[in-house]
Amino acid sequence: MAEGHMIIYWARQIRALEGETLQHVDVPSTKQEWGEVLEGRTLERVDTHGKNLLLRISGALTIRCHALMYGSWQVGEPGMALRKPEKQVRLRLRTPEHEAVFFNGPVVDIMSDEELAQYEPVASLGPDVMKDDFDRDEAWRRLQQHADLEIGEALLDQTIVAGIGNIFKSEALFVAGIDPRREVGYLSRSEAERIWEAVVPMMWASVEDGGPIATTTGDLRALGRNLYVYRQTNKPCVSRPCGTDCDGAVEQFRQGTNGRTTYWCPACQG
């Protein structure tokens, strides 16, 4: 699943279309009537919230896109050669100067801004960890409403904090030195702050790197170890960046109602 950093990366590319007129729009077959409604309007602004991409269209309309597991974007000139088959196109926005294509994205919702304000999948989202004004007080308040939830599961609940996915969850908890099985009710505010201090820089670093997730730095990165624990099962723990020494090995377990895989080092996070 595309995590919040990837949505920021795509948004930066799609912003090339801001202020331009939509000459041609391909929409999902179930929303064919919207094609004619959108054509001739202007893409005014590209916003993001967590894993949601919000395309603001003139006339108080918004296209909400969610990539889930397999969606991706390609942006270029009109008529560009597509990197994926035409049949995988879910949304196409073409202006005189640019073209943006959404492949395989299972969620394309088109609605008025008034409807969006009441739209539960967006209205219920927690503070966006990628925003400059990320509201840590509100994130802490929402965490406290789920005291019995394990922190590894809580970080994936987009109504608590938006944007973190399974990779950054495991990596941030490792860097912060927190047991992913710890119930939120036993988490201190300072420990929550350690999580934010870990996850925000690594997510932004992946944006600047062009999308691929790499959380390690220095010698580890040079050796080809781009991730501390995610999918590193049975590999030696490389110790947290804070300098903790550890001779353990990375393990994995299923966590939460959805059984997502969590990666961690029991020796230095237990």
C-alpha positions in Angstrom: 0.0 0.0 0.0 1.2 3.5 -0.9 2.2 5.3 2.3 1.8 9.0 3.0 5.2 9.9 1.6 4.3 8.5 -1.8 1.2 10.6 -1.9 3.3 13.7 -1.3 5.7 12.6 -4.1 2.8 12.1 -6.6 1.1 15.4 -5.6 4.3 17.3 -6.4 4.3 15.8 -9.9 0.6 16.4 -10.5 0.9 20.1 -9.4 2.3 20.7 -12.9 -1.3 20.7 -14.0 -2.4 23.3 -11.5 -4.1 26.3 -13.2 -4.5 24.4 -16.4 -7.8 23.6 -18.2 -8.9 19.9 -18.3 -9.4 19.3 -22.1 -10.0 15.6 -21.8 -10.9 13.4 -18.7 -11.2 9.6 -18.6 -13.1 8.5 -15.5 -14.1 5.0 -14.2 -16.9 3.3 -16.1 -19.2 3.7 -13.1 -18.7 7.5 -13.2 -18.9 8.2 -17.0 -21.3 11.1 -16.5 -18.5 13.0 -14.7 -16.2 13.1 -17.7 -18.3 15.8 -19.4 -18.8 17.6 -16.1 -15.1 17.9 -15.5 -13.9 18.8 -19.0 -13.4 22.5 -19.5 -12.8 23.1 -15.8 -9.5 24.0 -14.1 -7.4 21.9 -11.8 -7.0 24.6 -9.1 -5.0 22.8 -6.4 -3.6 19.4 -5.4 -4.0 18.6 -1.7 -3.1 15.5 0.3 -4.3 14.1 3.6 -2.6 11.0 4.8 -2.9 8.4 2.0 -5.6 10.5 0.2 -4.9 12.6 -2.9 -7.4 15.4 -3.3 -7.6 17.1 -6.7 -9.5 20.4 -6.3 -11.4 21.3 -9.4 -13.0 24.7 -10.3 -16.7 24.8 -9.4 -16.2 23.5 -5.9 -15.6 19.9 -7.0 -13.0 17.4 -5.7 -11.6 14.1 -7.1 -10.4 11.9 -4.2 -8.0 9.2 -5.2 -6.7 6.4 -2.9 -4.1 4.0 -4.3 -4.5 1.2 -1.7 -2.1 -1.6 -2.7 -1.5 -1.2 -6.4 -2.3 2.3 -7.6 0.3 4.6 -9.1 0.6 7.8 -11.1 2.4 8.8 -14.2 2.7 12.5 -15.2 4.1 13.9 -18.4 3.2 15.5 -21.7 -0.1 14.9 -23.5 0.0 11.6 -25.4 3.0 10.3 -23.5 3.8 6.6 -23.8 2.2 4.9 -20.9 4.4 2.7 -18.7 1.4 0.4 -18.0 -1.3 -1.1 -20.3 -4.2 1.2 -21.3 -6.7 -1.2 -19.6 -5.1 -0.3 -16.2 -6.0 3.4 -16.5 -8.5 4.4 -13.9 -8.3 8.2 -14.3 -6.7 10.4 -16.9 -6.5 14.2 -16.8 -5.2 15.9 -19.9 -4.5 19.6 -20.4 -2.9 21.4 -23.3 0.5 21.1 -21.6 0.3 18.0 -19.4 -1.2 14.6 -18.7 -1.7 12.8 -15.4 -2.7 9.1 -15.4 -3.8 7.1 -12.4 -3.2 3.3 -12.9 -5.0 0.5 -11.0 -6.3 2.9 -8.3 -9.4 1.2 -6.8 -10.7 4.4 -5.3 -11.7 7.4 -7.4 -14.5 9.4 -5.8 -15.9 12.6 -7.4 -18.0 14.9 -5.3 -18.8 18.5 -4.4 -16.6 20.1 -1.7 -19.8 20.3 0.5 -20.2 16.5 0.1 -16.5 16.0 0.8 -16.8 17.8 4.2 -19.3 15.2 5.3 -17.5 12.2 3.6 -16.6 9.8 6.4 -13.4 8.3 4.8 -11.9 11.8 4.8 -13.7 13.6 7.6 -12.7 10.9 10.1 -9.0 11.1 9.4 -6.5 12.0 12.1 -3.8 14.6 11.9 -1.5 14.1 8.9 2.0 13.2 10.0 3.4 14.7 6.8 2.0 18.2 7.3 4.2 21.1 8.5 1.5 21.8 11.1 1.1 18.2 12.2 -0.9 18.4 15.4 0.9 16.3 17.9 -1.5 17.3 20.7 -4.4 16.0 18.7 -2.6 12.8 17.8 -1.9 12.2 21.4 -5.5 12.9 22.3 -6.7 10.4 19.8 -4.1 7.8 20.9 -5.5 8.1 24.4 -8.9 7.1 23.2 -7.5 3.7 22.3 -5.6 2.8 25.4 -6.1 -1.0 25.0 -4.7 -0.9 21.4 -1.1 -2.0 20.8 0.9 0.8 19.4 1.9 -1.2 16.4 -1.7 -1.4 15.4 -2.6 2.1 16.5 -0.1 3.7 14.1 -1.9 2.1 11.2 -5.3 3.4 12.3 -5.8 6.4 10.0 -8.4 7.9 12.3 -5.7 8.3 14.9 -2.9 9.6 12.8 -2.9 9.7 9.0 -0.2 8.7 6.6 1.8 5.9 8.3 1.8 2.5 6.7 3.2 -0.9 7.6 6.8 -0.2 6.6 7.2 3.1 8.4 5.3 1.7 11.4 8.0 -1.0 12.0 10.9 1.2 11.1 9.8 4.1 13.3 9.1 1.9 16.4 12.5 0.3 15.9 14.3 3.7 15.7 12.3 5.0 18.7 13.1 1.8 20.7 9.5 1.0 21.5 8.0 -2.5 21.7 5.2 -2.6 19.0 3.1 -4.8 21.4 3.0 -2.0 24.1 -0.5 -1.0 24.8 -1.2 2.7 24.1 -2.3 3.2 27.7 1.2 2.3 28.9 2.9 4.7 26.4 4.2 8.0 27.7 3.9 11.3 25.9 7.6 11.5 25.6 7.7 8.0 23.9 5.0 9.2 21.5 7.2 12.1 20.7 10.1 9.7 20.0 7.9 8.0 17.4 7.0 11.3 15.6 10.7 12.4 15.7 11.6 9.1 14.1 8.9 8.7 11.5 8.6 12.3 10.1 12.2 12.7 8.9 12.4 9.2 7.4 9.1 9.7 5.5 10.3 13.1 4.1 13.7 11.6 3.2 11.9 9.0 1.1 10.0 11.8 -0.7 13.2 13.5 -1.5 14.7 10.2 -2.7 12.0 9.9 -5.3 9.6 7.5 -3.6 11.6 4.3 -2.7 11.6 3.8 1.0 15.0 3.8 2.6 15.3 4.5 6.3 18.9 3.7 7.1 21.9 6.0 6.5 25.6 6.0 6.2 27.5 2.7 6.2 24.4 0.6 6.4 23.0 2.3 3.2 26.3 1.8 1.5 26.2 -1.9 2.3 22.8 -2.2 0.7 20.8 -2.4 3.9 18.1 0.2 3.2 15.8 -0.8 6.0 16.4 -1.5 9.7 13.8 -4.3 10.4 11.1 -4.4 7.7 11.4 -7.7 5.8 14.8 -8.2 7.5 13.7 -11.4 9.4 16.5 -13.4 10.9 19.1 -10.8 9.9 21.3 -9.3 12.7 19.9 -6.3 14.4 21.9 -3.3 13.3 21.1 -1.3 16.5 19.1 1.8 16.7 20.6 5.1 15.5 20.7 6.4 19.1 23.7 4.1 19.6 22.1 1.1 21.4 24.3 -2.0 21.1 22.5 -5.2 20.3 23.4 -8.8 19.4 19.9 -9.9 18.6 18.1 -10.7 15.3 15.1 -9.3 13.6 11.8 -11.2 14.1 8.3 -10.8 12.7 4.8 -11.5 14.0 1.2 -10.9 12.9 -0.5 -8.0 14.7 -3.9 -6.5 15.0 -7.3 -7.5 13.7 -6.0 -7.4 10.1 -3.0 -9.5 10.9 -0.5 -7.1 9.4 3.2 -8.2 9.8 5.2 -6.3 12.3 9.0 -6.5 12.2 11.1 -5.8 15.3 14.1 -6.7 17.4 12.9 -8.3 20.7 16.4 -7.8 22.2 16.4 -4.0 22.0 12.7 -3.2 21.7 11.4 -5.8 24.3 
